[in-house]
Amino acid sequence: AIPVGLQAGWPDGYTSELCLELPAWLQTAASWLAAGTALIFDYGFPRHEYFLPERFSGTLRCYYRHRAHENPFLWPGLQDLTAWVDFSLLAESAITAGFELTGYTTQANFLLASGIDQRVTKQSPDPRAHVAMAAGLRQLLLPGEMGESVKVISLSRGGAVAPEVPPGAGGLRRRPGSDPPQVRVRALLELQGADPGHPPAALAQPCPGR
C-alpha cells in the first residue's frame, strides 16, 4: 500500500504505477534460490521519490522505433512498454519472501567500487579502443545517463553473502562476514526515506532465519 502521507501532496489527476505481481514474483524467485545472492539492476526509485507530487504522470513510457511517448494504446503489440521500479516495494516483498537485503546503491557507485575504470583501461593498449570504452563508461556512470537512474539491490538467501566489493559500494558487503546490522539498516532506511532513529515497521523486521 502507498502510505497516506505520500498522497497528501498529489494534485488532482495524479497518475502512477503499482506492481501488484512483484510480491508473487519474489516468492517464486525465493523458491528457486535455496542459497545465493541475486543482484537486481533496473531503473527506479525508493518509494519516497517514486511518488513525488511532481512526478504526476508516473513513470510509464512507451517506445516505438526508438521514439518515446506516453500512450500505451498506440500500436499494440508493436511497441515496448516500461515502468520504473519501486525499490522499497521490492525490498519489502523480498524480505517477506525470505530474502535478506544485503545492499542498495546506484549503478555508478556499484560499478566504480567494483573497479570498472581500472578494468576498462586494462582491456586494450589501443588508444582508439579506450575512446570507445570511455563513451560506454559515460553512459553507464554519468548521472544524466544511467549512473543515478539505475539502482542495484542485493538480495541473499541461505546464509550467502553479497559479492566482494571494495569500500564505497553504498552498503554492499565488502567481504564475507563484513555486513554488520547497521549496514543493512542504512540500506533499509534509504529505501524507505525514514528517520534513522525510527525505522519503518515493514522494513525493520529481522530477516527469516536470523
C-alpha positions, 0 to 999 in steps of 0.5 A: 500500500502507498502510505497516506502521507505520500498522497497528501501532496498529489494534485488532482489527476495524479497518475502512477504505477503499482506492481501488484505481481512483484510480491508473487514474483519474489516468492517464486524467485525465493523458491528457486534460490535455496542459497545465493545472492541475486543482484537486481539492476533496473531503473527506479526509485525508493518509494519516497521519490517514486511518488513525488507530487511532481512526478504526476504522470508516473513513470510509464513510457512507451517506445516505438522505433526508438521514439518515446511517448506516453500512450500505451494504446498506440500500436499494440503489440508493436511497441515496448512498454516500461515502468520504473521500479519501486525499490522499497516495494521490492525490498519489502516483498523480498524480505517477506519472501525470505530474502535478506537485503544485503545492499542498495546503491546506484549503478555508478557507485556499484560499478566504480567500487567494483573497479570498472575504470581500472578494468576498462583501461586494462582491456586494450593498449589501443588508444582508439579502443579506450575512446570507445570504452570511455563513451560506454563508461559515460553512459553507464556512470554519468548521472544524466545517463544511467549512473543515478537512474539505475539502482542495484539491490542485493538480495541473499538467501541461505546464509550467502553473502553479497559479492566482494566489493571494495569500500564505497559500494553504498552498503554492499558487503565488502567481504564475507562476514563484513555486513554488520546490522547497521549496514543493512539498516542504512540500506533499509532506511534509504529505501524507505526515506525514514528517520534513522532513529525510527525505522519503518515497521515493514522494513525493520523486521529481522530477516527469516532465519536470523 
